[in-house]
Amino acid sequence: MNASERLRGLLRGVRVRSGLDLALSCVPWALVVAAMVLRFHGIAAAVVALLVALALIAVASAYRARRLDALWLIRRLNTLRADMDDSADLLFASEQGLTGLQSLQRSRLQDRLAHGAPVELRPAWSTKRSLLSLLIAALVFAVIALWPAPKPAAQALDALSPAPTVAALPGQPRLTEQALRVDPPSYTRLPPRSEPTLEARVPQGSSLRWTLRFQPQPANVALVFHDGLRLPLRRQGEDWIAQRSLAKSALYRIEAAGAAPAQSRRLYRLDVTPDRAPQLRVLEPDRGLTLMAQGQRAWPLAFEATDDYGLAPSAQLRITLAQGSGENITFREQRISLRGAGAATQKRYAQRLDLAALGFAVGDDLIVQLSVDDNRSPQPQTALSPSLILRWPADLGSEATGLEGMVKTTLPAYFRSQRQIIIDAEALIPQRRKLGADEFLERSDAIGVDQRLLRLRYGQFLGEEAEGEPRLPTNDEAPAADAEHKDEHGDKPAATQDAPHDDHDHAPNAAPAKFGEEGAVLEEYGHTHDHAEAATLLDPGTRKLLKAALDEMWQSELHLRQGEPKLALPYAYKALGFIKQVQQASRIYLARVGPELPPIDESRRLSGDRKGLARREDALIAANAADPLLGSLWLQLQAAPGSSDAAAIDYGALERWLGEHDARVADPLAFAAALDSLRNQPDCASCRAQLRSLLWPLLTRPPASVTPRDAGDALDRRYFEALQGEGGR
């Protein structure tokens, strides 16, 4: 074997020794990790942890050994042996590629290795480091072994507490320790808890686990609930165990074979907290009906939802587009899923609807409604927001927010001519110096006629009688206005002048009603006049404003007819202000139709037929109580304790009534507890009083009856006796 082969064998030994050195240093720590996992997670997890740690150590050792290659050995030889002349790399070179001088130097190096003193190239065992690592690992292992073991979670929750002492005879089983574990439903995210007593307030659907311990041990134990359910307990060593899921509040007692009566009669109360439905609030918009604004392109929406345990991740926004009118209305519906932002119990939902993308147009209604679910399992609860409406009317000034009753447009087109009267009067004032006195008076009087016609139009809606032929009060019909003006001055024949209003017949030459004209419809069908208070078209506030407008129109008309338009302008402006206030109430409500009573049967009048009529001799029959069981119990509770009436109480019927009508009782458990106390102690006066106090709000209120008249004192009685004596003569 030449020197090169011996060096390669030496390199293999160095690799093995280096890997073992690292493994011996790390194996104690792998045992420490396994012991820690064993302490907290069990033997199976500890075995897995130990195998994983050993595998990591093996990989690290192999990686460290692979780093010790030929280059490492060359550098090692050049460092430890000076006779290598920094030429140890020639020992591993191929002979074919060497020059003559390199071959001579290689022969010299091989001869020096063969006859020279051997050099230990293997790294020395790191004894100090290995011992230090082993010592520290042993200390950590001892700490883990001596540290007190934590109780498992189930055992901590089922830890027993001392039970209240109950008087019992020797040999009778007595409850000494107790525990009640509460596991809320998983969707509530509430942690399990342990109650030291056997009473608790728990979420709906919680799982309850009873752990009881008796001394001495009874033959059997059961939990008896007030609704008749009997839950037997099973014995596990020294403990008695039972488990039940609770959906509603309940009372129960513990019945142990051979236990003292005081132990078996004691009641325990479990109150259930129901899961509330989500609460939904609209943040934007601030009203249920929103009118389309000028140039509006989007509709922002914002909602806020809260729940006691948690909300679903997303909500559904239902969008309904109503298009058309009358019988040609079509609906198009779509749904959008919204992701809420915020905590699990309080989320905010926001959406900005693109009106153009939805196809929203003039005359359409856009209705949205948000639905939110909570995380209750298995069936979630849903909350719906109010419906929000965005309306794009054809005429923004003729819409309203009323949703019931019949509606009618308040202001027709000619109601808006008060401004034209003001414009005409203001245009006439600067021409006073240019026009003659007669012509100026004539033009001012013509404007006054327009004011009069407008006043009469308003008067129709307040119950006043119309005068003359209805015309639009504008200067566009000046010839008609002049003709009426001439009629008032006598140019019109007397037979055709305004006559006193006779009944409800109008002149045959009255203008025909125009289709769709509000005034014509009112004259033909409504015809409410003569008394302003009899008009039912307007609400009191609007009627008051119109009355004020009419008063100002009277004054404006007075000055215009007298040729004083400047004095008429203040009154005309006030009338315009009142009209604008009326225009803000864009709809009025018509009175509803009264009840239609059946017609009177005239054939039975004065016939003497008394068939179907009650006779005076018939005796009154006592009315049956709506709930006779409660009435009879109330009367029985009035009896003294120990009497026969008290012993006749049907407790079973009362318990059945309570199970069927628990919604009528404010606190059903208190009622059941009072009933149970009275059944166990029939002679207990306080138990009777407590049950009567709980029963009083449930009794049916007696119907009203006629109070008998007071008989009076002795003087009154003598007076009535004297009257009776007078009647017998």
DOMAR-721478 format. One record per residue (C-alpha): residue in one letter; x, y, z. Coordinates in steps of 0.25 Angstrom, whole numbers, plus 5000, padded with zeros to 4 digits. Each point is the difference from the previous one (the first is absolute). Layout:
DOMAR-721478
ATOM residuo px py pz
ATOM a X Y Z;
...
end
This chain:
DOMAR-721478
ATOM residuo px py pz
ATOM m 5000 5000 5000;
ATOM n 5006 5013 4996;
ATOM a 4999 5013 5007;
ATOM s 4988 5006 4993;
ATOM e 4991 4988 5003;
ATOM r 5004 5001 5015;
ATOM l 4996 5014 5000;
ATOM r 4987 4997 4994;
ATOM g 4997 4990 5010;
ATOM l 5004 5010 5011;
ATOM l 4990 5010 4994;
ATOM r 4989 4990 5001;
ATOM g 5003 4997 5015;
ATOM v 5000 5015 5002;
ATOM r 4986 5002 4994;
ATOM v 4994 4989 5009;
ATOM r 5007 5005 5013;
ATOM s 4995 5014 4997;
ATOM g 4985 4996 4998;
ATOM l 5000 4992 5012;
ATOM d 5006 5011 5008;
ATOM l 4988 5009 4996;
ATOM a 4990 4989 5002;
ATOM l 5005 4997 5014;
ATOM s 4999 5015 5004;
ATOM c 4985 5002 4994;
ATOM v 4993 4986 5004;
ATOM p 4998 5005 5015;
ATOM w 4992 5012 4995;
ATOM a 4992 4991 4991;
ATOM l 4996 4993 5013;
ATOM v 4997 5013 5007;
ATOM v 4990 5004 4988;
ATOM a 4994 4986 5001;
ATOM a 4998 5001 5015;
ATOM m 4993 5014 4999;
ATOM v 4991 4996 4989;
ATOM l 4996 4987 5008;
ATOM r 4997 5009 5012;
ATOM f 4990 5009 4993;
ATOM h 4995 4992 4988;
ATOM g 5001 4985 5003;
ATOM i 5009 4988 4997;
ATOM a 4996 5000 4985;
ATOM a 5004 5014 4997;
ATOM a 5013 4998 5008;
ATOM v 5004 4988 4991;
ATOM v 4998 5008 4988;
ATOM a 5008 5012 5006;
ATOM l 5012 4990 5003;
ATOM l 5000 4994 4986;
ATOM v 5000 5014 4994;
ATOM a 5011 5005 5009;
ATOM l 5009 4988 4997;
ATOM a 4997 5001 4985;
ATOM l 5005 5015 5001;
ATOM i 5012 4996 5007;
ATOM a 5004 4989 4990;
ATOM v 4998 5010 4989;
ATOM a 5009 5010 5007;
ATOM s 5011 4990 5002;
ATOM a 5000 4995 4986;
ATOM y 5001 5015 4995;
ATOM r 5011 5002 5010;
ATOM a 5008 4988 4995;
ATOM r 4998 5003 4985;
ATOM r 5007 5013 5003;
ATOM l 5013 4992 5003;
ATOM d 5005 4998 4986;
ATOM a 5014 4999 4993;
ATOM l 5002 5015 5000;
ATOM w 4998 5000 5015;
ATOM l 5010 4989 5001;
ATOM i 5010 5007 4991;
ATOM r 4999 5013 5008;
ATOM r 5001 4991 5013;
ATOM l 5013 4994 4995;
ATOM n 5006 5013 4996;
ATOM t 4997 5006 5013;
ATOM l 5005 4988 5009;
ATOM r 5012 4995 4993;
ATOM a 5011 5010 4995;
ATOM d 5007 4989 4992;
ATOM m 4988 5000 4990;
ATOM d 5006 5013 4995;
ATOM d 4986 5005 4997;
ATOM s 4999 4990 4989;
ATOM a 4990 4989 5006;
ATOM d 4991 5002 4988;
ATOM l 5010 4992 4992;
ATOM l 4996 4988 5008;
ATOM f 4986 5000 4994;
ATOM a 5004 5004 4986;
ATOM s 5000 4991 4988;
ATOM e 5014 4995 4996;
ATOM q 4997 5002 4985;
ATOM g 4998 5015 5002;
ATOM l 5013 5002 5008;
ATOM t 5013 5006 4995;
ATOM g 5013 4994 5003;
ATOM l 5003 5009 5011;
ATOM q 4986 4998 5006;
ATOM s 5002 4985 4999;
ATOM l 5013 5001 5008;
ATOM q 4994 5009 5011;
ATOM r 4988 4990 5001;
ATOM s 5010 4989 5002;
ATOM r 5007 5007 5011;
ATOM l 4987 5003 5007;
ATOM q 4995 4986 5000;
ATOM d 5014 4996 5005;
ATOM r 4999 5010 5012;
ATOM l 4986 4995 5003;
ATOM a 5005 4985 5000;
ATOM h 5012 5002 5009;
ATOM g 4997 5013 5008;
ATOM a 4992 5001 5013;
ATOM p 4986 4997 4998;
ATOM v 4990 5012 5002;
ATOM e 4987 4999 5006;
ATOM l 4990 5007 4990;
ATOM r 4987 4996 5007;
ATOM p 4994 5011 5009;
ATOM a 5001 4997 5014;
ATOM w 4987 4996 5008;
ATOM s 4993 5013 5006;
ATOM t 4999 4994 5013;
ATOM k 4998 5013 5008;
ATOM r 4989 5004 4990;
ATOM s 4993 4987 5001;
ATOM l 5000 4999 5015;
ATOM l 4995 5015 5001;
ATOM s 4988 4997 4990;
ATOM l 4997 4987 5008;
ATOM l 5000 5007 5013;
ATOM i 4991 5011 4995;
ATOM a 4990 4991 4994;
ATOM a 4999 4991 5012;
ATOM l 4997 5013 5008;
ATOM v 4989 5004 4991;
ATOM f 4995 4985 5000;
ATOM a 4999 5000 5015;
ATOM v 4992 5013 5000;
ATOM i 4990 4995 4990;
ATOM a 4998 4987 5008;
ATOM l 4999 5007 5014;
ATOM w 4990 5012 4994;
ATOM p 4986 4998 5005;
ATOM a 4991 4994 4990;
ATOM p 4989 5009 4995;
ATOM k 4986 4994 5002;
ATOM p 4993 4997 4986;
ATOM a 4990 5010 4996;
ATOM a 4988 4990 5002;
ATOM q 5005 4997 5014;
ATOM a 5001 5015 5003;
ATOM l 4986 5003 4996;
ATOM d 4995 4988 5007;
ATOM a 5006 5004 5013;
ATOM l 4991 4997 5011;
ATOM s 4995 5010 5011;
ATOM p 4994 4998 5013;
ATOM a 4985 4999 5000;
ATOM p 4991 5007 5011;
ATOM t 4998 4992 5012;
ATOM v 4986 4993 5001;
ATOM a 4994 4994 5012;
ATOM a 5000 4985 4999;
ATOM l 4999 4988 5008;
ATOM p 5011 4990 5002;
ATOM g 5001 4991 4988;
ATOM q 4993 5009 4991;
ATOM p 5007 5004 4987;
ATOM r 5004 5015 5001;
ATOM l 5006 5008 4989;
ATOM t 5014 5004 5004;
ATOM e 5007 5006 4987;
ATOM q 4994 5005 4987;
ATOM a 5004 5006 4987;
ATOM l 4993 5006 4988;
ATOM r 5008 5001 4987;
ATOM v 4994 5009 4989;
ATOM d 5005 4998 4985;
ATOM p 4993 5012 4992;
ATOM p 4998 4997 4985;
ATOM s 5012 5001 4992;
ATOM y 4994 5012 4991;
ATOM t 5000 5009 5013;
ATOM r 5015 4999 5001;
ATOM l 4998 5000 5015;
ATOM p 5010 4991 5008;
ATOM p 4995 4988 5009;
ATOM r 4998 5004 5015;
ATOM s 4997 4993 5013;
ATOM e 4990 5004 5010;
ATOM p 5002 4998 5014;
ATOM t 4985 4999 5003;
ATOM l 4989 4992 4992;
ATOM e 4994 5013 4995;
ATOM a 5004 5008 4988;
ATOM r 4997 5009 4989;
ATOM v 5004 4994 4987;
ATOM p 4999 5003 4985;
ATOM q 4989 4993 4993;
ATOM g 5004 4986 4995;
ATOM s 5011 4999 5010;
ATOM s 5005 4986 5004;
ATOM l 4999 4998 5015;
ATOM r 5008 4989 5008;
ATOM w 4996 4997 5014;
ATOM t 5011 4993 5009;
ATOM l 4994 4996 5014;
ATOM r 5006 4993 5012;
ATOM f 4992 4994 5011;
ATOM q 5004 4994 5014;
ATOM p 4996 4989 5001;
ATOM q 4997 4996 4986;
ATOM p 4986 4998 4996;
ATOM a 4994 4989 4991;
ATOM n 4996 5010 4989;
ATOM v 4999 5014 4997;
ATOM a 4992 5008 4990;
ATOM l 4997 5015 4997;
ATOM v 4985 5003 4999;
ATOM f 4996 5013 4992;
ATOM h 4988 5008 5002;
ATOM d 4995 4996 4986;
ATOM g 5000 4985 5004;
ATOM l 5013 4996 4994;
ATOM r 5008 4990 5008;
ATOM l 5015 4999 4997;
ATOM p 5007 4989 5007;
ATOM l 5014 5001 5004;
ATOM r 5011 4989 4998;
ATOM r 5010 4997 5010;
ATOM q 5015 5001 4997;
ATOM g 5009 4996 5012;
ATOM e 4995 5009 5011;
ATOM d 4993 5010 4991;
ATOM w 4986 5001 4994;
ATOM i 5000 5006 4986;
ATOM a 4989 5005 4991;
ATOM q 5000 5009 4987;
ATOM r 4989 5007 4993;
ATOM s 4999 5011 4990;
ATOM l 4991 5012 5005;
ATOM a 4991 5007 4990;
ATOM k 4991 5008 5010;
ATOM s 5000 5004 5015;
ATOM a 4997 4989 5010;
ATOM l 4998 4996 5014;
ATOM y 5005 4986 5005;
ATOM r 5003 4993 5013;
ATOM i 5009 4988 5004;
ATOM e 4993 4987 5003;
ATOM a 5010 4990 5007;
ATOM a 4995 4987 5005;
ATOM g 4998 5001 5015;
ATOM a 5004 5014 5001;
ATOM a 4994 5010 5010;
ATOM p 4987 5007 4996;
ATOM a 5007 5013 5002;
ATOM q 5010 4996 4989;
ATOM s 4990 4995 4990;
ATOM r 4991 5012 5002;
ATOM r 5010 5011 4997;
ATOM l 4999 5006 4986;
ATOM y 5011 5005 4991;
ATOM r 4998 5011 4990;
ATOM l 5006 5001 4986;
ATOM d 4998 5012 4992;
ATOM v 5002 5000 4985;
ATOM t 5004 5013 4992;
ATOM p 4994 4999 4986;
ATOM d 5008 5004 4988;
ATOM r 4995 5013 4995;
ATOM a 4998 5003 4986;
ATOM p 5010 5010 4993;
ATOM q 4996 5015 5002;
ATOM l 5001 5008 4987;
ATOM r 5001 5015 4998;
ATOM v 5000 5008 4988;
ATOM l 5011 5011 5000;
ATOM e 4998 5006 4986;
ATOM p 4991 5005 4995;
ATOM d 4993 5006 5012;
ATOM r 4986 4998 4994;
ATOM g 4992 4989 4994;
ATOM l 4996 5007 4987;
ATOM t 5010 5009 4993;
ATOM l 4997 5008 4988;
ATOM m 5010 5000 4989;
ATOM a 5009 5012 5000;
ATOM q 5004 5008 4988;
ATOM g 5013 4994 4993;
ATOM q 5000 4988 5010;
ATOM r 5008 4988 4995;
ATOM a 5001 4991 5012;
ATOM w 4993 4996 5012;
ATOM p 5008 4998 5013;
ATOM l 4995 4990 5010;
ATOM a 5005 4997 5014;
ATOM f 4995 4990 5010;
ATOM e 5005 4996 5014;
ATOM a 4997 4986 5006;
ATOM t 5002 4995 5014;
ATOM d 4998 4986 5007;
ATOM d 5003 4994 5013;
ATOM y 5009 4989 4995;
ATOM g 5004 5003 4986;
ATOM l 4995 5003 4986;
ATOM a 5002 4993 4987;
ATOM p 5012 5004 4992;
ATOM s 4991 5006 4989;
ATOM a 4986 5006 4998;
ATOM q 4990 5000 4988;
ATOM l 4996 5013 4994;
ATOM r 4987 4998 4992;
ATOM i 4998 5011 4989;
ATOM t 4986 5001 4993;
ATOM l 4998 5009 4989;
ATOM a 4986 5004 4997;
ATOM q 4997 5006 4986;
ATOM g 4987 5005 4993;
ATOM s 4987 5005 5006;
ATOM g 4986 4995 5002;
ATOM e 4998 4986 4996;
ATOM n 5013 4999 4992;
ATOM i 5009 5000 5012;
ATOM t 5012 4990 4998;
ATOM f 5009 4996 5011;
ATOM r 5015 4996 4999;
ATOM e 5007 4994 5012;
ATOM q 5014 4997 5002;
ATOM r 5009 4996 5012;
ATOM i 5014 5005 5004;
ATOM s 5009 4994 5011;
ATOM l 5006 5010 5010;
ATOM r 5012 4997 5009;
ATOM g 4999 5007 5013;
ATOM a 5011 5008 5006;
ATOM g 5003 5000 5015;
ATOM a 4999 4990 5012;
ATOM a 4993 4987 5000;
ATOM t 4988 5005 5008;
ATOM q 4999 5014 4993;
ATOM k 5002 5002 4985;
ATOM r 4998 5011 4991;
ATOM y 4995 4998 4986;
ATOM a 5002 5011 4989;
ATOM q 4996 5000 4985;
ATOM r 5000 5010 4989;
ATOM l 4990 4997 4990;
ATOM d 5003 5004 4985;
ATOM l 4986 5005 4995;
ATOM a 5004 5000 4986;
ATOM a 5004 4985 5001;
ATOM l 4987 4997 5006;
ATOM g 4992 5006 4989;
ATOM f 4994 5010 5009;
ATOM a 4992 5010 4992;
ATOM v 4989 5011 5002;
ATOM g 4987 4995 5006;
ATOM d 5007 4988 5007;
ATOM d 5001 4996 5014;
ATOM l 5013 4993 5006;
ATOM i 4997 4992 5012;
ATOM v 5011 4993 5009;
ATOM q 4999 4992 5012;
ATOM l 5012 4993 5008;
ATOM s 4999 4987 5006;
ATOM v 5010 4995 5011;
ATOM d 5002 4987 5006;
ATOM d 5007 4996 5013;
ATOM n 5009 4988 5003;
ATOM r 4990 4992 5008;
ATOM s 5001 4985 4997;
ATOM p 4993 4992 4994;
ATOM q 4990 5011 4995;
ATOM p 5004 5014 5000;
ATOM q 4991 5012 5003;
ATOM t 4998 5011 4990;
ATOM a 4997 5014 5001;
ATOM l 4994 5009 4989;
ATOM s 5002 5015 4999;
ATOM p 4989 5009 4996;
ATOM s 4998 5002 4985;
ATOM l 5007 5012 4995;
ATOM i 4994 5007 4987;
ATOM l 5007 5009 4990;
ATOM r 4989 5007 4991;
ATOM w 5003 5007 4987;
ATOM p 4987 5007 4998;
ATOM a 4996 5007 4987;
ATOM d 4997 5012 5007;
ATOM l 5008 5002 5013;
ATOM g 4990 5010 5006;
ATOM s 4988 4991 4999;
ATOM e 5005 4988 5009;
ATOM a 4997 4998 5014;
ATOM t 5004 4990 5011;
ATOM g 4985 4996 5004;
ATOM l 4998 4985 4998;
ATOM e 4985 4998 5004;
ATOM g 4987 5005 4997;
ATOM m 4995 5007 4987;
ATOM v 5009 5011 4995;
ATOM k 4997 5012 4991;
ATOM t 5010 5011 4994;
ATOM t 4998 5012 5008;
ATOM l 5005 5011 4991;
ATOM p 4995 5000 4985;
ATOM a 5008 5008 4989;
ATOM y 4992 5012 5001;
ATOM f 5003 5002 5015;
ATOM r 5013 5004 4997;
ATOM s 4995 5013 4993;
ATOM q 5002 5009 5012;
ATOM r 5014 5003 4996;
ATOM q 4995 5004 4986;
ATOM i 4990 5010 5007;
ATOM i 5012 5006 5008;
ATOM i 5008 5001 4987;
ATOM d 4989 5007 4993;
ATOM a 4998 5010 5011;
ATOM e 5014 5003 5001;
ATOM a 5001 5002 4985;
ATOM l 4988 5010 5001;
ATOM i 5005 5009 5011;
ATOM p 5011 5006 4991;
ATOM q 4990 5003 4989;
ATOM r 4992 5009 5009;
ATOM r 5005 5013 4994;
ATOM k 5000 4995 4986;
ATOM l 4985 4995 5000;
ATOM g 4988 5008 5002;
ATOM a 4992 4999 5013;
ATOM d 4989 4992 4994;
ATOM e 5009 4991 4992;
ATOM f 5008 4998 5013;
ATOM l 4988 4997 5008;
ATOM e 4995 4990 4989;
ATOM r 5013 4992 5000;
ATOM s 5000 5000 5015;
ATOM d 4986 4995 5001;
ATOM a 5003 4989 4990;
ATOM i 5011 4995 5009;
ATOM g 4990 5001 5012;
ATOM v 4991 4991 4992;
ATOM d 5011 4990 4998;
ATOM q 5002 5001 5015;
ATOM r 4985 4998 5003;
ATOM l 5000 4987 4991;
ATOM l 5012 4995 5007;
ATOM r 4993 5002 5013;
ATOM l 4988 4993 4996;
ATOM r 5008 4988 4995;
ATOM y 5006 4999 5014;
ATOM g 4987 5002 5006;
ATOM q 4994 4988 4994;
ATOM f 5009 4992 5008;
ATOM l 4996 5007 5013;
ATOM g 4985 4998 4997;
ATOM e 4997 5013 4994;
ATOM e 4991 5002 4988;
ATOM a 5006 5002 4986;
ATOM e 4996 5013 4993;
ATOM g 4999 5001 4985;
ATOM e 5005 4991 4990;
ATOM p 5014 4994 5004;
ATOM r 5011 5005 4992;
ATOM l 5015 5000 5002;
ATOM p 5004 5012 5008;
ATOM t 5011 5005 4990;
ATOM n 5001 5011 4990;
ATOM d 5000 4990 4989;
ATOM e 4985 5000 5000;
ATOM a 4998 5015 5001;
ATOM p 4988 5001 4991;
ATOM a 4993 4990 5009;
ATOM a 5004 5008 5012;
ATOM d 4995 5013 4994;
ATOM a 4987 4993 4996;
ATOM e 4998 4996 5014;
ATOM h 5004 5014 5005;
ATOM k 4990 5006 4991;
ATOM d 4989 4990 5005;
ATOM e 5003 5005 5014;
ATOM h 4997 5015 4995;
ATOM g 4987 4996 4994;
ATOM d 5003 4998 4985;
ATOM k 4995 4985 5002;
ATOM p 4985 4998 5000;
ATOM a 4994 4999 5013;
ATOM a 4995 4986 4997;
ATOM t 5014 4995 4999;
ATOM q 5007 5007 5011;
ATOM d 5004 4993 5013;
ATOM a 4987 4996 5007;
ATOM p 4999 4995 5015;
ATOM h 5004 4986 5002;
ATOM d 4988 4991 5000;
ATOM d 5001 4987 5005;
ATOM h 5011 4993 4992;
ATOM d 4996 5002 4986;
ATOM h 5010 5009 4992;
ATOM a 4997 5008 4987;
ATOM p 4998 4992 4988;
ATOM n 5010 5008 4992;
ATOM a 5011 4996 5010;
ATOM a 5013 4996 4994;
ATOM p 5001 4985 4998;
ATOM a 5010 4992 5009;
ATOM k 5013 4998 4995;
ATOM f 5006 4986 5001;
ATOM g 5010 4999 5011;
ATOM e 4998 5014 5005;
ATOM e 4999 5000 5015;
ATOM g 4991 5011 5002;
ATOM a 4990 4994 4990;
ATOM v 5001 4987 5007;
ATOM l 4997 5007 5014;
ATOM e 4988 5007 4994;
ATOM e 4994 4988 4994;
ATOM y 5002 4990 5012;
ATOM g 5005 5007 5012;
ATOM h 4992 5012 5000;
ATOM t 5003 5004 5014;
ATOM h 4998 5015 5002;
ATOM d 4991 5010 5008;
ATOM h 5008 4996 5013;
ATOM a 5015 5000 5000;
ATOM e 5001 4990 5012;
ATOM a 4992 4990 4992;
ATOM a 5011 4999 4989;
ATOM t 5007 4986 5002;
ATOM l 5011 5001 4990;
ATOM l 5010 5008 5008;
ATOM d 5006 4997 5013;
ATOM p 4998 5011 5011;
ATOM g 5014 5006 4998;
ATOM t 4999 5001 4985;
ATOM r 4986 5006 5001;
ATOM k 5005 5011 5010;
ATOM l 5011 5004 4990;
ATOM l 4990 5001 4988;
ATOM k 4991 5008 5009;
ATOM a 5011 5010 5003;
ATOM a 5004 5000 4985;
ATOM l 4985 5003 4996;
ATOM d 5000 5012 5010;
ATOM e 5013 5006 4994;
ATOM m 4993 4998 4986;
ATOM w 4988 5008 5004;
ATOM q 5009 5011 5004;
ATOM s 5008 4999 4987;
ATOM e 4988 5000 4992;
ATOM l 4994 5012 5007;
ATOM h 5011 5009 4997;
ATOM l 5002 4995 4986;
ATOM r 4985 5002 4997;
ATOM q 5002 5014 5005;
ATOM g 5012 5003 4991;
ATOM e 5011 4999 5011;
ATOM p 5009 4989 4996;
ATOM k 5011 5005 5009;
ATOM l 4992 4998 5012;
ATOM a 4995 4987 4996;
ATOM l 5014 4994 4998;
ATOM p 5003 4997 5015;
ATOM y 4987 4992 5001;
ATOM a 5003 4993 4987;
ATOM y 5014 4996 5005;
ATOM k 4994 4995 5014;
ATOM a 4990 4992 4992;
ATOM l 5011 4994 4992;
ATOM g 5008 4996 5012;
ATOM f 4988 4993 5006;
ATOM i 4998 4993 4986;
ATOM k 5015 4995 5001;
ATOM q 4998 4994 5013;
ATOM v 4988 4993 4995;
ATOM q 5008 4994 4988;
ATOM q 5009 4994 5010;
ATOM a 4989 4990 5004;
ATOM s 4999 4994 4987;
ATOM r 4989 4990 5003;
ATOM i 4987 5001 5008;
ATOM y 4992 4988 5006;
ATOM l 4985 4998 4997;
ATOM a 4991 4995 5011;
ATOM r 4998 4985 5001;
ATOM v 4986 4995 4997;
ATOM g 4992 4997 5012;
ATOM p 4993 4987 5004;
ATOM e 4988 4995 4991;
ATOM l 4990 4996 5010;
ATOM p 4990 4989 4995;
ATOM p 4986 5005 4996;
ATOM i 4989 5000 5010;
ATOM d 4989 4989 4997;
ATOM e 4988 5008 4999;
ATOM s 4991 4988 4999;
ATOM r 5001 4997 5015;
ATOM r 4996 5014 5004;
ATOM l 4987 5001 5008;
ATOM s 4998 4985 4998;
ATOM g 5000 4996 5014;
ATOM d 5009 4988 4997;
ATOM r 5010 4998 5012;
ATOM k 5006 4987 4994;
ATOM g 5015 5000 5003;
ATOM l 4999 5010 5012;
ATOM a 5004 4997 5014;
ATOM r 4988 4999 5010;
ATOM r 5001 5008 5013;
ATOM e 4996 4987 5008;
ATOM d 5013 4993 4995;
ATOM a 5010 4999 5011;
ATOM l 5014 5004 4999;
ATOM i 5010 4989 4998;
ATOM a 5014 5001 5006;
ATOM a 5011 5002 4990;
ATOM n 5011 4989 4999;
ATOM a 5014 5005 5004;
ATOM a 5010 4999 4989;
ATOM d 5009 4992 5009;
ATOM p 4992 4993 5012;
ATOM l 5012 4993 5005;
ATOM l 5007 5012 5005;
ATOM g 4987 5006 5006;
ATOM s 4997 4987 5008;
ATOM l 5015 5000 5005;
ATOM w 4998 5014 5004;
ATOM l 4988 4996 5008;
ATOM q 5007 4988 5006;
ATOM l 5012 5008 5005;
ATOM q 4990 5009 5008;
ATOM a 4997 4988 5009;
ATOM a 5008 4999 5013;
ATOM p 5012 4990 5000;
ATOM g 4996 4986 5003;
ATOM s 4985 5001 4995;
ATOM s 4993 4991 4990;
ATOM d 5001 5010 4989;
ATOM a 5015 5002 5001;
ATOM a 5002 4985 4999;
ATOM a 4991 4999 4987;
ATOM i 5010 5008 4992;
ATOM d 5004 4993 4987;
ATOM y 5015 5002 4999;
ATOM g 5001 4992 4988;
ATOM a 4990 5008 4992;
ATOM l 5007 5013 5004;
ATOM e 5013 4995 4995;
ATOM r 4994 4996 4987;
ATOM w 4994 5014 4999;
ATOM l 5014 5006 5003;
ATOM g 5006 4992 4989;
ATOM e 4990 5004 4990;
ATOM h 4999 5015 5004;
ATOM d 5014 5003 5004;
ATOM a 5000 5012 4991;
ATOM r 4989 5007 5009;
ATOM v 5009 4999 5012;
ATOM a 5010 5010 5003;
ATOM d 5009 4990 5007;
ATOM p 4996 4986 4998;
ATOM l 5010 4994 5009;
ATOM a 4996 5008 5012;
ATOM f 4986 4996 4998;
ATOM a 5004 4985 4999;
ATOM a 5009 5002 5012;
ATOM a 4988 5006 5008;
ATOM l 4991 4989 4996;
ATOM d 5010 4989 5004;
ATOM s 5002 5006 5013;
ATOM l 4985 5000 5003;
ATOM r 4999 4986 4996;
ATOM n 5011 4996 5009;
ATOM q 4995 5008 5012;
ATOM p 4985 5001 4998;
ATOM d 4999 5007 5014;
ATOM c 5010 5011 4996;
ATOM a 4992 5014 5001;
ATOM s 5012 5007 4994;
ATOM c 5000 4990 4988;
ATOM r 4986 5003 4997;
ATOM a 5002 5015 5001;
ATOM q 5011 4999 4990;
ATOM l 4992 4992 4990;
ATOM r 4989 5009 5001;
ATOM s 5008 5012 4997;
ATOM l 5006 4993 4988;
ATOM l 4986 4996 4996;
ATOM w 4993 5014 5001;
ATOM p 5006 5006 4987;
ATOM l 4995 4987 4992;
ATOM l 4985 5001 5004;
ATOM t 4990 5005 4990;
ATOM r 4995 5014 5003;
ATOM p 4985 5000 5003;
ATOM p 4991 5007 4990;
ATOM a 4995 5014 5004;
ATOM s 4986 4999 5008;
ATOM v 4990 5010 5004;
ATOM t 5002 5005 5014;
ATOM p 4987 4999 5009;
ATOM r 4995 5013 5004;
ATOM d 5002 5003 5015;
ATOM a 4987 4998 5008;
ATOM g 5002 5013 5008;
ATOM d 4998 5003 5014;
ATOM a 4987 4999 5008;
ATOM l 4994 5013 4995;
ATOM d 5002 4995 4985;
ATOM r 4993 4987 5003;
ATOM r 4988 5007 5006;
ATOM y 4999 5008 4988;
ATOM f 5000 4988 4990;
ATOM e 4990 4993 5009;
ATOM a 4991 5012 4999;
ATOM l 5001 5000 4985;
ATOM q 4997 4985 4999;
ATOM g 4988 5003 5009;
ATOM e 4995 5011 4990;
ATOM g 5001 4991 4989;
ATOM g 4991 4989 5006;
ATOM r 4989 5010 5001;
end
